Amino acid sequence: MEQRYKNFDYLRGLAIAAVVLIHVTAPTAIAEETGSIIFNQITRFGVPIFIFLSGWGLTIAESYEKSAIYMAFLKNRLGKLLPEYLVWNMIYYLFANLIEGESITISEFIRGLFLGTNYPHLYFVPLIVVFYIVYPLLTKLGDKLWGVGLTFGITIISLISNPTIAEGFTQNQNPINWLFYFVFGIWIAQNYETLKNKLNKYWVLGLLSINTLYIILEPMGLADDVVLVQTRPSVVFFSVLIILLNVVYPNWLQPFEKILDPLSDYSYTIYLSHYIFIRLIRLAFPDVSILVLFGLVLISSLGLAKLETKVVR
């Protein structure tokens, strides 16, 4: 289980680039610019892939099995996750209050820490914390195909019904909407070789092509006000097919390794920091093009991540 699959490292790098592109294109996609809608939709696999890779990574590394006790496992995982999350919550709190002119109380800030609401993208970390806490239970589901099927059904039902859990609690914050991806990651980690040998690569490629076309057309007339909604069934199928593509074509991202490797290595810091660079660059250059903004944000957040690593060390 300790073997590292390099193609999944590349996929992590692709996923963080996708997340950045989603947020870069959001305003112009809402304004119904066709190019922005296309970019915004074909990168919707970004966060699902991160959730998937969290389950996959824990299982590949046997993190839980190698821990003496459950609390040691939890301390190790959360110790890597929460300190930087807390720092960036403070940064976004100050930025929102001092630069963007918002008025966020301390009590709202503290609540936002637990729910991931202090800035639009921070919901991801509390989700992962929840999955870490219940990981021993989720491994029981990920051990069996029926468990994966069960979580798939639960997630799809939740996405279709869009339950209102509490005021201000968005669908992005609902762990049930992401449950399948995490359990699927556990299952893929345990069945990678078998799946690779059994899957028909041409079927995967064909289904992905069809689903990609649907993903693009969906906000253009197949549904209303869906362009920013990633918690929908079509994104589940799209994300699964991206993952399966990575299984049957393990070298498809290798030509881009020099770009994807550093993005993968620093993906967490890039995820936390990229939104502030989007805001700052747009404030300084309101008419900057999407692709230029995308490049500047990636370079800035990657540079900051490397600098942070040197300072910490």
Number of C-alpha atoms within 10 A of each C-alpha: 10 10 7 11 13 15 18 20 20 26 26 26 25 23 26 27 23 22 21 23 26 24 18 25 25 18 14 15 22 17 11 14 12 14 12 20 25 20 19 26 29 20 24 26 25 23 22 25 24 24 23 25 27 19 27 23 19 18 23 19 15 13 15 21 13 10 13 9 10 13 12 13 18 18 11 13 18 16 11 10 16 14 11 14 20 11 12 19 22 15 14 19 22 15 16 17 13 11 12 11 10 12 11 14 11 10 9 12 17 14 13 19 20 15 20 23 22 23 17 11 18 23 20 20 21 21 21 21 17 11 21 21 16 11 23 13 11 22 18 14 21 26 18 15 12 11 19 25 16 15 23 21 13 16 23 22 15 20 21 12 9 15 12 11 11 7 6 10 13 15 20 18 20 20 17 19 26 28 23 28 28 27 32 28 27 29 24 25 22 18 13 15 12 10 14 18 11 9 14 11 16 11 11 20 17 12 15 20 14 11 19 23 14 17 24 19 15 17 21 17 10 11 10 9 11 16 21 18 13 21 22 17 15 17 22 23 17 24 24 19 21 18 23 21 21 19 23 21 15 17 15 14 18 15 9 13 17 10 13 22 19 16 28 21 17 20 23 18 20 26 22 22 23 25 20 18 18 20 17 14 15 15 11 9 11 10 10 13 12 16 12 10 21 22 13 16 26 23 16 16 24 22 14 17 22 15 12 12 12 9 8 6 6
